[in-house]
């Protein structure tokens, strides 16, 4: 027997009735089923969107941002825990500390593509509940393992790996929200979703030093346990108020189409430089501060991730006006200058100059993240010949976004591992910083040569 259709009178409540009428705007009706499934969703239908669609989409976006915010926070929590481990009795080498910072990014990057397919498979609401509750494993594990130094590096590394599930949340959250919004409003919605998630990195680096220092001594286990009520709240709100869309379907072919385009790999390489730098430097920054300026409180480290997160939507706005390639080239230029200034600040042992250099660097990485995401659809739109070609290119752009997002996140692993190698070989991180400057130069030149050069494939087209 078929399940009777019901309509949502208010968030979290359902009553048996006829399909939800979209009113005088003659939009197609929306119907819901138990489990908060929605049938007939079509954000491109102006009547449906104006009458009921927009409010439903906004509600799901807000709750998605909250869940993704926690995902990023859990993903980044080891960045602020690692510098505190010595204070609770753990004895670790420099190489081991950078491994603990790097592995969450490695796992998170690997999970991003499978997490994208989870939304159509389970439903956006259902997967938000599942992915939120999965955050309890690494957070409770963190709260347990840091209480006993005898657990050793192996146990710490295992729990740090589990924190990678927070990095996967970004991909599923972005995929879910993309189904809720019409094309003309999708960019803004996804930008808000991404920025809200990125802010989780800054928030955890600000909050953990405060929470663990309440009372006498350092209670590092609170860095994990503090998430438990927040995660439960996110899962409850998703269960109560979010929706599943029955017409949200995955398109594995989009990845296949994207892999055949050289631009997917070029853009992914460029995104390692922007997003990978953001994640990598955000993860390593507290440890760098602790190692280079031990008298400075590491709570200031949150400022880097904060300005980088806030600059992301700004980068997208500038890219809309000036072109994504131009903004990306400028971002790499500023990032290179920021790193060079940081090197000289280290040599002068100037904390103020070091902090200022990194804030400039973080701002540029955030802007670059926004501009690269703007470049992707522009690149794949270029040279459309007919409607079939347009649809193929839309599919390829969607696949490219997923691939670039996953590959870019691997930068969060490469940056701290580069610092570890540099420290082992030369005794400091300056060699790694010079290598990073070289990569920025190559990435900036690549962006110019492929997407900005007038004699290139795109000519005078603004990408």
N, C-alpha and C positions, 0 to 999 in steps of 0.2 A: 504494500500500500504506500502510495506517495506521501511524503511529508507535506502537510498543509503549509501554504505560504503565509507568513505573518509580516507585519510591518512594524518598524521601530517608532513608537510614539515619543520616546525620550531615551537618552543614552542609557543602555543597560536594561531597558524594559521592552518587552514585546507583547503585542496583543493580536489575537487572530482577527484578521480583517482583509479587505481587498488590498491589492497592490497600492503602494504609496503613490498618490497622484502628484505629479509635478506641477499641477496648476495650469493657469491660463497661458503659460508660455509653451504649452503643447509639447513638452519634453517627454521622452519615453519613460514609462513608469519603472520604479525600482521596487523589487520585492525582496524580502529577507526570509531566511530559514533558520531553524534552531542551530545554535553554534555561531550565531551572528554572521552567517553567510549572506552575501548580497548577490542577487541575480539581476541582470539587466543593466549593469553599471556601464555608463558611457560618458566620460567627462567631456568628450567632444560635442555632445548634444547640448546646445546652448540652453535650452529650456530646462533640462534635467539639472545641469550644472548650476544655473542661477537659483533654482527653487530649493533643491535639497543637496545637490552634489557638493557644492563648495563647503557647506558646514560639516558634512561627513568627512570630507578630505582634510579639512583643518583639524578636526578632532583626532584623526589618525596620525596626522603629521606631528602634532604636539606630543602625543604619547610615544611616537616613534623616536622623536628627538630625545626624550627623557631616557628611554631604554638604551639608545645608542650612546648617549652621554655616559651612562654607567659602564657600557661596554668598553669605551675608550679609557675610562678611569681605571678599570680593572686591568686593561692591557698595559697601562702605563704605571701601575702601582709599584712595580719592582724598581722603576727608575728612582723613586724616592725612598724605597725600603733599603736598597743595597747600601747606600752610604751610611745607614744607621746600624748595619749588622755588627760592626766591630764593637759598638756600644753595648750590645747585649751578649757579647762573648764569642762571636764567630771570628775565626781567623782564616782569612781568605787571601789568595794572591791577587795581583792586579788582573791577571788573565782570567781568573775565576769570577771576579766582580763584573768584568765586561761580558762574560758569558751569560751571567744572570740577567744583564740588561738586554742582551741581544736576542736570546731565544724566544721571548714572547713575540717579538716582531717576526721572527722566522716562521713560527707556527701560525700566527695571525695572517700573514701573507699567504701561506699555503691554503688556509681555510676559506679564503675569500671567494673563489670561484664556486666550490660546492655549496657554500652558504647562499649564493645567488640563486641556485636552483631549488633551494629548500622552500622558498616562498610559494611558488606555484604548486609544489608538491604537497605541502602541509596547510597552506593558507597563511596570509600575512599576519593575522592576529595570532593564530596558533603557533607560528614559528617565533613570533616575538615573545610569547609566553615561554616556550621551550628554551630559546636562546638566552633569555633573561635568567631563568632558573639554572641554566648551566653555569652561570657566573658564580653560583654558590660553591661550586667545587674548588676552583682556585682560591677563592677568598677565605673559605673555612680552612682549606689546606694551608694557606699562608699563616692564618692565625694560630694554627697548631705547630707548624714546623719551626717558626722563629722563637718559640718558647724554650727550645732545648738545643743548645749548640752541639750536642753529641750526635744529632742527626747528620750533620756534616754537609759538605757541598753537594753530594749526589741528591739528597732529599730536597735541598733548596732548588737545584736545577730542575728536578721533576715538577715541582709545584710552579716554578716560573714558566715552564713549558705550558702548563695548563692555563696560565693566564692568557695565552694566545687566543683562546675562544672569544675573548673580548674584541680582538681585531677582526674576527670574522663577522661580527655583528654589523659592521659598517656596510658590507656588501649586501647583506640581506635586507637591511633597513632601507638602503637606497633603492634596491630593486622593488621593494614593496611600495614605497611612496611614488615611484615612477608610474605605477599602475593607477594611482588615484587621481592624477592631475592631467589636464589637457596639455598639449604640446606648448601652447603659448605661455603657460604658467609653470611648466615643469622645471625650467631652469632655476627660477627663484625658490621653488619649494625644495629642490634638491640641494641648492646652495645653503639654505637655512638648516636643512637636515645635516649636511656635512659639517657646517660650522658649529652647530650645537654639539655634535659628537666630538669634534676636535677640542672643544672647550673642556671636555672631561679630563684631558691630559693636564691642563693648567689647574683645574679644580683639585685633582688628587694631589698634585705637588704642593698646593697651598694648604690643603686640609690635613694631610697626614702628619706633618711636623707638629701641628697644633694638637691633634687628637692624641697622639702617642705621648705627649708631654704633660697631659692633664694629671695632676696629682704628683706623687713622688716618683722619681726615676723615669725610665723609659719603658712604656708598655707597648712594644712593637707589635704585639699580636692584634692590637686594636686596628692596625692598618688593614687587616683582613676582615675582622669581625664587624667593623663599622659599615661594611657594605651589605651585610645580611638583611637588615630591615629595609634598606633602599631597594635591593633586588626583589625582595618579596612584594614590596609596594608596586614596583614596575610591572611585575608579572600579574598582580591583581588588577591593576588599572587596564592592562592590555586585555585581560580576560573579560573585564566588565564593560569596557567602552570601545575597544577597537573592532574592526571588521575584517572578514575574509572576503575576497572577491572571486566569484566562481569563474570569471573570464580572465583571470590573471594566469596566463600560460607562459611557460618558459620556451625559449627558442634556441635550442642547442646549436641550430644551424648558424645562428648569428656569430658564434665563436669560430665555427669552421670558416665562414666567409671572412671574418676579421683576420684570421691567421694567414690567409693568402695575400693580404695586403702588406706591403713593406712599411706603410705608414703606421700600422699597428705597432710594429717593433721599434720604429723610430720614436714615436710618441711615448711608448713605454720606457724607452731609454731616457728620454727627457724627463719623464715623471719620476724616475728614480732620483734625479737631481733635485726636484722640488719637494714632492711628498716624502721621498726617502730621507731627504735631509731634515725635514721637519720632525719626522718620527725618530730618526737616529740621533739628532742633536738634542731633542727633547728628552730622550731616554738617558743620554750620557751627561747632560748638563749638570744635574745635581752632583754626580760623582766627580766631574771635572772641577766644580767649585770646591768640593770637599778636599780634593787632592791638591789643588793649586793654591787655594786660599782657605786653609783650615779654620781661620779665626772668623770667617764670615758665615752667618747662618744660611743653610742651604734652602730655607723656605723662600728665599728670593728667586729661586730657580723657576717658580711657576710663571714669572713674568715673561719668560721666553715663549713658552707654549701659549700663553694668553695672547700676546701680540700677534703671534703666527696664526692663531685661530681667527682672530678678529680681522686680520688682513685678507683672509681667503675670499670672502664675498667682495671685498674691495677690488681684489685682483680680477674677479669676474666682471665687475662693473666697468673697470678700466679697459678690459679686453673687449667688451661690447662696443666701447667708444673708439678705441685706438687700434684694436686688432690683437688677438691672442698672441701671435708670434712676437709682435713688438714688445708687449708687456713681459713675455717670458724671457726675451733677450735682456731686457732691462733688469729683470729679477736676477738672472744669472750674474750679470755684471755687478749688481749691488751685493749679492751673496759672496762673490769672490773678494770684493773689497772688504766686506765684513770679516771674512776669515783671515785675510792678510793683516788687518788691524788687530785681530785677536792674537795673532802670532807675535806681533810686536808688543802687545800689551802683556803677554806672558813673559817676554824677555825683560820688560821693564818692571815686572811684577806689580802691575797697576790693576787693582780690582775694578776701579771705576771704568777704565778704558776697556777692560775685558768684558764687563757686563754690557757696556754700551755697544761694543762690536757685535756681541751675540744678539742683542735686541734688534739691531739692524738686520743681521742675518736671518733671524726668525721672521721678521716682518716681510722680508723679501721671499722667503720660502712660502709663506702663506699666500702672498699675492701670486706667486708662480703657480701654486696649486690651482687657484681659481682660473688663471689664464690658460693653463694647459687643458683643463676640462672644457673651456670654451673653444679651444682650437679643434678638438676632436670632431664635433659635428660639422664645423666649417670645412675641415679638410675633406671629409667624406662627401660633403654636398657638392664640392667643386667638380664641374664637368658633367653634370647629370644630362643624359641624352633623352630619356623618355620616362614614363611612369614606372615601368618595370625596373629600370635602372635606379630610379629614385628610391623605390622600396628596398632594393637590394643594398643600396648604400646606407639607408637608415638602419637596416639589420647589421651591417658591418660596423657602423658607428657604435651601436649598442654593445656589440661584442668587444670592440676596442676599449670602450670605457671599463668593462669588466676586467679585461686582460691587463690594461695599464694600471688599474687600481691595485691588482694583485702584485704585479711585478714591481710597481713603485714602492710598495710596502716593504719589499726586501731590502731597501735602503736602510730601514730601521735596524736590520741585522748587520749590514756591511759597515756602517759608520762606527759603532762601538767595537766591532772586531778589528777594524782598522786602527783604532786607538790602542787596542791591546797589542797588536803586532808592532806598532810604532814604539810603544813603551818598552816592549821586550827587546827590540833591536837597538834602540837609540837612547832609551832612558827617559823619553818624554813624548808628548803627542804632536810635537811640531812637524815632524816628517809626514804624519798622516794628514795634518791640516794642509800642507803644501800639495800633497797628492790630490786632495779634495779640490783645491783651487784649480789644479790642472784639469780635473774632470769638469768643473764648471765652465772653463774656457772651451773645452771640446763640445760640451752640450750647448753652450750659447752659439758657437760657430755652426753646429749642426742645425740648430733652429733657424739661423739666418740663411744658411746655404739651401736648405730644403723648402722653407716656408716664407722667407722674406726676400730672397734675392730676386731682383727684377728679371734676370735672364734665366731664372729657374722655371720649373713646371707651372708654378702658380702665377708667375708674372706680376702684374700690378694688383692682383686680387688680394684683398685684405683677409688674412687668415687669423 
